[in-house]
């Protein structure tokens, strides 16, 4: 399978290992997905690993670049 064959699909794969346990997420999303759709499963996986919910400001999630706050 060549990932570039599916032009309209974004793939996210992440594994987190700590204290002898591995938590993983593998998702395929439409290319026009929002940052919340991409980061939501990642945050949920980390929350499951730590056993509590993070209080994240969803408006501030995304790509950082110089001048973003201006």
Secondary structure per residue as TSV (DSSP state, phi and psi in degrees):
chain	resnum	aa	ss	phi	psi
A	1	X	-	360.0	129.1
A	2	X	-	-104.7	120.5
A	3	X	G	-60.8	-26.2
A	4	X	G	-79.7	-5.3
A	5	X	G	-70.4	-26.0
A	6	X	-	-107.0	88.2
A	7	X	T	-65.9	-26.6
A	8	X	T	-98.6	21.1
A	9	X	E	-125.4	135.2
A	10	X	E	-109.8	135.0
A	11	X	E	-112.5	136.5
A	12	X	E	-128.7	128.5
A	13	X	E	-137.2	128.1
A	14	X	E	-147.1	140.0
A	15	X	E	-128.9	139.2
A	16	X	E	-126.7	124.6
A	17	X	E	-124.9	127.6
A	18	X	E	-159.2	144.7
A	19	X	T	56.4	35.0
A	20	X	T	79.2	6.5
A	21	X	E	-121.1	144.3
A	22	X	E	-117.3	131.9
A	23	X	E	-119.2	129.9
A	24	X	E	-131.8	154.6
A	25	X	E	-141.1	134.2
A	26	X	E	-135.9	116.0
A	27	X	E	-135.1	153.9
A	28	X	E	-122.6	127.5
A	29	X	E	-127.1	159.8
A	30	X	E	-65.0	147.2
A	31	X	T	-59.0	-26.0
A	32	X	T	-94.3	23.2
A	33	X	-	-70.0	161.1
A	34	X	-	-88.9	164.7
A	35	X	H	-62.8	-33.3
A	36	X	H	-63.9	-37.8
A	37	X	H	-67.7	-32.9
A	38	X	H	-76.7	-48.9
A	39	X	H	-82.1	-22.5
A	40	X	H	-54.0	-53.0
A	41	X	H	-64.8	-32.3
A	42	X	H	-67.4	-46.6
A	43	X	H	-62.6	-42.6
A	44	X	H	-61.6	-37.4
A	45	X	H	-65.8	-43.5
A	46	X	H	-67.4	-37.9
A	47	X	H	-62.0	-40.2
A	48	X	H	-64.9	-37.7
A	49	X	H	-65.8	-38.1
A	50	X	H	-92.0	-16.9
A	51	X	T	82.1	15.7
A	52	X	S	-151.8	164.2
A	53	X	-	-88.4	138.0
A	54	X	-	-86.6	142.7
A	55	X	-	-96.4	84.1
A	56	X	-	-100.4	141.1
A	57	X	-	-82.4	102.2
A	58	X	G	-64.0	-22.7
A	59	X	G	-69.9	-26.2
A	60	X	G	-92.3	-5.2
A	61	X	-	-72.6	142.2
A	62	X	S	146.5	-160.3
A	63	X	-	-88.2	131.2
A	64	X	-	-86.8	140.3
A	65	X	-	-147.6	150.2
A	66	X	T	-56.0	132.0
A	67	X	T	89.8	0.9
A	68	X	T	-60.7	-37.5
A	69	X	T	-78.7	-8.1
A	70	X	-	-82.5	360.0
